Amino acid sequence: MFKSLGVLVILGLIAEAILQETDLDRHTTVETPTEFVDVSEAPFQVSVKIFGRHVCSGSILNEQMVLTAFHCTMWGVISDIQVRAGTLNPYIGGQEVNVKGICTYASKDELEPYKDIQILILEKELTFETNVQPIQLSFNDISDGTTALITGWNVAEGENFTSSKQPQIVSLTKMSNELCPGYANDNALVCFSSSSEKLSNVKTGSPLIVNGKQVGIDAYSYKNQCDNNRGFYIMLKAHRAFITKCIAHNLSKKPHF
């Protein structure tokens, strides 16, 4: 028993190390509120697809794990999900890998929108190169006035569900939750604003980045949107235990939970 406990402790420490070992120092500011981003500037960015169709963005944690929002895949089965990395176009180029398992912390209750996080376990490892790299996570608090960035493909919803062929980057500013009433929660959901009218179009699963590190996820934004320029984002600090546990379990090749 003590041996097993020791192994789990070691795996937990390794998981923490994986979250901290990369140093991605990309955009910290942008010239305009919204602009297109080159794949080399966001090598952590992936397209999450179901039945071959782009539905959400995600971010690379390591060679075999991708962080995204739960609701992106909740209407598909694991065998229907793919991830494409290392390309501007979610349908062409780069590396496409099937998903073999998931770790989920989620709720379909609209009163718990912060429970909308998922880690995809890939069928085979991504090959790291210039355009495919992991992002470092941060579980720190974010103070009001902090500048953040969000990257992802612009998605137009409707009968002809389409996505842009190049990801965008939007500059955001952390606001007091009092300015965005509703689901705000200092620990799990925080409010960010942007002067860009396209904020609501950079869709879910996208990483929220501060100083080159991912601090949150654009999750149930269409439910949490205050207006076209302000919205709620799930903060990773509220889910540190879940993320670390998922990585540790999969490092030990135990069944997914």
C-alpha positions as CSV (number, residue, x, y, z in Angstrom):
1,M,0.0,0.0,0.0
2,F,2.8,2.4,1.0
3,K,4.6,1.6,-2.3
4,S,1.4,2.4,-4.3
5,L,0.9,5.6,-2.3
6,G,4.5,6.6,-3.0
7,V,4.1,6.0,-6.7
8,L,1.0,8.2,-6.8
9,V,2.8,11.0,-4.9
10,I,5.7,10.8,-7.4
11,L,3.3,10.9,-10.4
12,G,1.6,13.9,-8.9
13,L,4.9,15.7,-8.6
14,I,5.7,14.8,-12.2
15,A,2.3,16.1,-13.3
16,E,3.0,19.4,-11.5
17,A,6.4,19.6,-13.2
18,I,4.9,19.0,-16.7
19,L,2.6,22.0,-16.1
20,Q,5.5,24.2,-15.2
21,E,8.4,22.9,-17.4
22,T,7.6,24.8,-20.7
23,D,8.2,28.5,-21.1
24,L,6.0,30.0,-23.8
25,D,6.6,33.7,-24.1
26,R,4.6,34.8,-27.1
27,H,2.3,37.8,-27.6
28,T,1.9,40.0,-24.5
29,T,0.2,42.8,-26.4
30,V,-1.3,43.2,-29.8
31,E,-1.5,46.3,-32.0
32,T,-5.2,46.1,-32.5
33,P,-7.9,44.5,-30.3
34,T,-8.4,41.7,-32.9
35,E,-5.9,40.3,-35.4
36,F,-5.1,37.1,-37.1
37,V,-2.3,35.0,-35.5
38,D,0.3,32.9,-37.3
39,V,0.6,29.3,-36.2
40,S,4.2,29.9,-35.0
41,E,2.9,32.5,-32.6
42,A,0.4,30.1,-31.0
43,P,1.9,26.6,-31.5
44,F,-0.2,25.4,-28.5
45,Q,-3.4,26.0,-30.3
46,V,-5.4,23.0,-31.6
47,S,-8.7,22.5,-33.4
48,V,-11.1,20.1,-31.7
49,K,-13.3,18.4,-34.2
50,I,-16.3,16.0,-34.2
51,F,-17.1,14.0,-37.3
52,G,-14.3,16.0,-39.0
53,R,-15.9,19.3,-38.3
54,H,-14.3,22.0,-36.2
55,V,-16.3,22.8,-33.1
56,C,-13.9,24.3,-30.6
57,S,-10.3,25.3,-29.9
58,G,-8.0,23.7,-27.3
59,S,-4.5,23.9,-26.0
60,I,-1.7,21.4,-25.8
61,L,-0.7,20.3,-22.2
62,N,1.8,17.7,-23.3
63,E,2.4,15.2,-26.2
64,Q,-0.8,13.3,-25.4
65,M,-3.2,15.7,-23.6
66,V,-5.3,18.7,-24.8
67,L,-7.2,21.1,-22.6
68,T,-10.6,22.3,-23.8
69,A,-14.2,22.9,-22.7
70,F,-16.5,20.0,-21.9
71,H,-19.6,21.2,-23.8
72,C,-17.5,21.2,-27.0
73,T,-17.7,17.4,-27.1
74,M,-20.6,16.4,-24.9
75,W,-22.8,15.6,-27.9
76,G,-20.3,13.2,-29.5
77,V,-18.7,9.9,-28.4
78,I,-14.9,9.6,-27.9
79,S,-14.4,7.8,-31.2
80,D,-15.9,10.7,-33.1
81,I,-13.4,13.3,-31.7
82,Q,-10.2,14.4,-33.4
83,V,-7.6,17.1,-32.7
84,R,-5.6,18.9,-35.3
85,A,-2.4,20.8,-34.3
86,G,0.3,22.8,-36.1
87,T,-1.8,24.4,-38.8
88,L,-3.8,27.6,-39.4
89,N,-6.5,25.7,-41.2
90,P,-8.5,23.3,-39.0
91,Y,-9.1,21.1,-42.0
92,I,-5.7,21.0,-43.8
93,G,-2.1,20.3,-42.7
94,G,-0.5,19.8,-39.4
95,Q,-1.0,16.7,-37.3
96,E,-4.4,15.2,-36.8
97,V,-4.9,12.7,-34.0
98,N,-7.9,10.7,-32.7
99,V,-9.0,10.9,-29.1
100,K,-9.0,7.7,-27.0
101,G,-10.1,9.0,-23.6
102,I,-11.2,12.0,-21.6
103,C,-11.1,13.5,-18.1
104,T,-14.1,15.6,-17.4
105,Y,-15.2,18.1,-14.7
106,A,-18.5,19.2,-15.9
107,S,-22.2,20.0,-15.1
108,K,-25.1,20.6,-17.5
109,D,-26.7,22.8,-14.8
110,E,-26.7,26.4,-16.0
111,L,-26.2,27.5,-12.4
112,E,-22.8,25.8,-12.5
113,P,-21.2,27.1,-15.7
114,Y,-17.7,27.0,-14.3
115,K,-17.9,23.2,-14.4
116,D,-17.1,23.0,-18.1
117,I,-13.6,21.7,-18.4
118,Q,-12.2,18.7,-20.1
119,I,-8.8,17.1,-21.0
120,L,-8.7,15.0,-24.1
121,I,-6.3,12.0,-24.1
122,L,-4.9,11.4,-27.6
123,E,-4.6,8.1,-29.3
124,K,-1.0,8.8,-30.2
125,E,1.5,11.4,-29.2
126,L,1.9,14.7,-31.0
127,T,5.3,15.3,-32.4
128,F,6.7,18.6,-31.0
129,E,8.2,20.9,-33.5
130,T,8.2,24.7,-34.3
131,N,4.4,24.8,-34.8
132,V,3.4,22.2,-32.2
133,Q,4.3,23.1,-28.6
134,P,2.7,22.8,-25.2
135,I,1.6,25.9,-23.2
136,Q,2.6,26.5,-19.6
137,L,-0.3,26.8,-17.2
138,S,-0.6,29.4,-14.4
139,F,-2.9,29.0,-11.4
140,N,-2.3,32.5,-10.0
141,D,-4.9,35.1,-9.2
142,I,-5.5,37.8,-11.9
143,S,-5.9,41.3,-10.7
144,D,-8.3,43.9,-12.2
145,G,-6.8,45.8,-15.1
146,T,-4.6,42.8,-16.2
147,T,-4.2,42.4,-20.0
148,A,-4.9,39.0,-21.4
149,L,-5.1,37.4,-24.8
150,I,-7.4,34.8,-26.2
151,T,-6.7,32.9,-29.4
152,G,-9.0,30.7,-31.5
153,W,-10.9,30.3,-34.7
154,N,-13.8,32.7,-35.4
155,V,-16.9,30.5,-35.7
156,A,-20.2,31.6,-37.2
157,E,-23.1,29.7,-35.8
158,G,-26.2,28.8,-37.8
159,E,-27.4,26.3,-40.3
160,N,-24.2,26.5,-42.2
161,F,-21.8,26.2,-39.2
162,T,-18.5,27.4,-40.5
163,S,-15.1,28.5,-39.0
164,S,-12.5,30.9,-40.3
165,K,-9.4,29.3,-41.8
166,Q,-7.0,31.2,-39.6
167,P,-7.1,31.6,-35.8
168,Q,-7.5,35.1,-34.3
169,I,-6.1,36.7,-31.3
170,V,-8.1,39.2,-29.2
171,S,-6.8,41.5,-26.4
172,L,-8.8,41.5,-23.2
173,T,-8.7,43.4,-19.9
174,K,-9.7,41.9,-16.6
175,M,-12.7,43.7,-15.1
176,S,-14.3,43.7,-11.7
177,N,-16.9,41.0,-11.5
178,E,-19.3,43.7,-10.3
179,L,-19.3,45.1,-13.8
180,C,-20.4,41.8,-15.3
181,P,-23.1,40.5,-12.9
182,G,-24.7,37.1,-13.3
183,Y,-22.5,34.0,-12.8
184,A,-19.4,35.8,-11.6
185,N,-17.4,34.0,-9.0
186,D,-14.1,35.3,-7.8
187,N,-12.6,31.8,-7.7
188,A,-13.9,30.1,-10.8
189,L,-15.4,32.7,-13.2
190,V,-14.0,36.1,-13.9
191,C,-15.0,38.9,-16.2
192,F,-12.9,40.2,-19.1
193,S,-13.7,42.9,-21.6
194,S,-12.5,43.9,-25.0
195,S,-13.0,46.8,-27.4
196,S,-13.3,44.2,-30.2
197,E,-16.7,43.5,-31.5
198,K,-15.5,40.0,-32.4
199,L,-14.9,38.9,-28.9
200,S,-18.0,36.7,-28.9
201,N,-16.9,35.1,-32.2
202,V,-13.6,33.7,-30.9
203,K,-15.4,30.6,-29.7
204,T,-15.1,28.2,-26.8
205,G,-12.3,26.0,-25.7
206,S,-9.9,28.8,-26.5
207,P,-7.0,29.4,-24.0
208,L,-7.0,32.7,-22.0
209,I,-3.4,33.8,-21.7
210,V,-1.5,36.2,-19.4
211,N,2.2,36.8,-19.9
212,G,2.5,33.8,-22.1
213,K,0.8,31.4,-19.7
214,Q,-2.7,30.0,-19.9
215,V,-4.8,31.1,-16.9
216,G,-8.2,30.2,-18.1
217,I,-10.6,28.8,-20.7
218,D,-13.3,30.5,-22.8
219,A,-16.0,28.0,-22.0
220,Y,-19.7,28.6,-21.9
221,S,-19.3,32.2,-23.2
222,Y,-22.6,32.2,-25.1
223,K,-24.4,31.6,-21.9
224,N,-22.2,33.9,-19.8
225,Q,-21.8,36.8,-22.2
226,C,-22.8,40.1,-20.6
227,D,-22.8,41.9,-23.9
228,N,-20.7,41.9,-27.1
229,N,-17.6,43.2,-25.3
230,R,-17.6,41.5,-21.9
231,G,-17.8,37.9,-20.9
232,F,-16.9,35.3,-18.2
233,Y,-14.0,33.0,-18.4
234,I,-13.2,29.8,-16.4
235,M,-10.1,30.2,-14.3
236,L,-7.7,27.3,-14.1
237,K,-6.8,28.1,-10.4
238,A,-10.2,26.6,-9.5
239,H,-9.4,23.4,-11.2
240,R,-5.8,22.8,-10.4
241,A,-6.5,19.5,-8.4
242,F,-8.6,18.1,-11.3
243,I,-5.9,18.9,-14.0
244,T,-3.0,17.5,-11.9
245,K,-5.0,14.4,-11.0
246,C,-5.9,13.7,-14.7
247,I,-2.3,14.0,-15.8
248,A,-1.0,11.8,-12.9
249,H,-3.5,9.1,-13.7
250,N,-2.7,9.0,-17.3
251,L,1.0,9.0,-16.7
252,S,0.4,5.9,-14.7
253,K,-1.7,4.5,-17.6
254,K,-4.6,3.8,-15.2
255,P,-8.2,3.9,-16.5
256,H,-9.5,7.4,-17.3
257,F,-12.1,8.8,-15.0
